[in-house]
């Protein structure tokens, strides 16, 4: 029970769920806890590897593109070099077109398709750079910062929704676990109809509260 209370307080204070579960497992069995943390790290890494590219990938690419252009590289060479900084982005077609000397009007739509967050703006900046005859370094740097901020907002939103979901389940599960433990040890007898009715109403309200939280979190995502 003490572990459950500490875990509930930690979740309410904003500690990530994975850290709380890992700490709980280590206190119960250090060997099992360390093994569980290692397994979770492997699963989490594979899950992230399977996710589609996002703002952080675009930020890495755009930072590289701006840096290459600021260093005096030609747009096609800058594009090829910057694409290597974001391997999760499918920029191979855009690189091939640029290296083949295709006009910016052919490369820009491919860039727009490859960049899910700022594709349209990057395509416009690429056309602007080609038509102005000079590198749009400042524009690409600003778009890189925009992508970084979008990535940070997404991570914060995921962390907050995960914390709220975990807190809801812990708050709802503690009374049920307490009632079950008291019933199994004989400290609470479910023979009084009024007591059973009160417990049923309380559990129903708990379930309704969790349902509301889940609906709100789905809307936030």
N, C-alpha and C positions, 0 to 999 in steps of 0.2 A: 504493500500500500504506500509506503514511503517513496518507493521508486516512482509509482504512478503520480503521486503528488508533485515530485520534483520534475518529472517529465511534463506535466501539465503547466507548471509554472514556467519552465524553459520555453515551451511552445508559445505561451502567452507573451513571453518577453521577446519573441522574435527569433529564437534559435531555430535554424533549419531542421526540418523533420529528420533528414538523414543523419545529422549530428546527434539528435536526441536518441534515435533508434540505435545508432552505433554505440553511444555511451551506455545505454541500457544493456545492450548485449555484452559489452565488455565487463560491466559490473556483475553480470550473472555468470559469464564464463569467458575469461580473457581470450582463450584460444578460439572459441566459436565467434566471439565478437570481432576479433581481428580478421578471421576468415570471411565473415559476413561483410565487413567493410571493404575488403579486397574484392570480393565478388561484386558488390554494388558498384565499385569504381570501374570494373571491367564492363559491366552492363551499361552504366551511364556513358562510358566512352563510346561504346558501339551504338547506343541510341543517338548520341550527338552526331556520330559519323553518318548515320542514315538520315538525318534531318536535311531538308532542303536548305540551300544557301540563304543567308539573311543579311541584315544590315552590316554586321561585323565583317563579313566577307567583302561586301562592297566597299566598306571603309578602307580595308587593307589594299584593295585594288586601286581605289581612287587616290589614296595617299601615295602609293607607288607611282601612279601615272603623273601626278603633280610633281613629285620629286624628280622623275626622269626628265620631264619637260623643263623644269627649272634648271636642271643641269645641262640643258642645251641639246637633248636628244630629239631626233625627229619624231613626229607623232606615231609613225608606224613602229619605230624601234621602241618608243616609250610604251606603246600598247603591249607589245610582245613581252617586254621585261616586266611590266606591272602585272600581267596576267599570271605570271609565275608566283606572285605573292598571294593569290587567291585561287588555289587549285580546285576548290569546290565550285567555283563559277565556271560555266561552260562558255569560255571565251575563245575556244579554238577556231571557230568559224570566223569570228571577227578578226582574229590575228592573221589568219590565212588571207582574208580579203585585203587587209591593210598591207601585208607584206607583198602581195601580188600587185600592189599599186592601184587598187580599185579606188574610185572616187569616194569622197566622204559620204555622199548620198547613198552609197551601197553599204558602207560600214555602219553608219548610224543606226539604221533599223535593227541590225543584228545586235548591236550593243544594247539597244532598248529591250530586246527580247531576253538577253542574258542577265540583265540586272533587274530583279523583281521590285526593288524599292524605288530607286532613282533612275530607272532606265530612260524615261522620257527626257529628264533633265540632262543626263549624261549625253544622250544622243544630240540634244540641242547644243550642248557645249562643244561637242565634237564638230558639228557643222559650223558653229561660230568660229572655232579655231581654224578650220580649213578655209573658210571664206574671208576671214580677217587676215590670213597670212601669218599669224603669230600664235604661239601657244597660249591657251586659256588656263594658265596655271592657277590663277586666283580662283577661277570658277570651279575647277576640279578640287582644289583644296577646300573650298566652302562646302561642296557636295560631300566630300569625305567627312568633314565635321558633322554635317547633317546626318549621315549614315551612322556615325559613332553615337550620336545622341539618340537616334532611333533604337539602336541596339541596346543602349543602356536603359531606355524606357521599357523595352520589352523584357529585359532581364528582371527589372524591378517589379514589373507587373506579374511575371511568373512567380517570383519569390513571395510577393504579397498574397497572391491567390493560393499558393501552396500552403502558406502559413495559416491563412484563414480556414482552409479546408481541414488541415490537420487539427487546428484548435477546435473546430466544430465537432469533429469525430471524438476527440478526447473528452470534451465537455459532455457530450452525449453519452459516451461509453462509460465514464466513471460511475455514474449512479447505477447503471445496469450491472457493472462488475461488482459494485458494493452490495447491491441487493442479492446477487447470485451468491457472493461469498457468505453473506449473513444467513441466507437460506440453507446453504450447504452445511454450515457450522451449527445450525439450530438456534441462532440468535434471533431469527425472525421467523415467525410462524404465519403461513398464509391461510389461516383458518377464519379470520375475521372478514366478512364480506365487505365491510366498509373500508378496511385497510386495502383489500385487493382492488377495490374500485378506485381509491385514491392513487395507488401505484399505477394502475392501468391508465388513468387520466394523465399522470405525470409522464409516463413513458410515451404516451401519444403526443403530448406537447413537445417532448424531446425529439421525436421523429419528425414532427412538423417543422420544428426549428431547423433541424439539419437539412430537410428538404428545401426550405427557403434559402438557406445559405448556399446549397448546391446550385439552385436556380440562379441566384445572384452571381455566383462565380462563373457560371457558364455564359451569362450575359456579359460579364466583364472581359472574358476571353474572346 
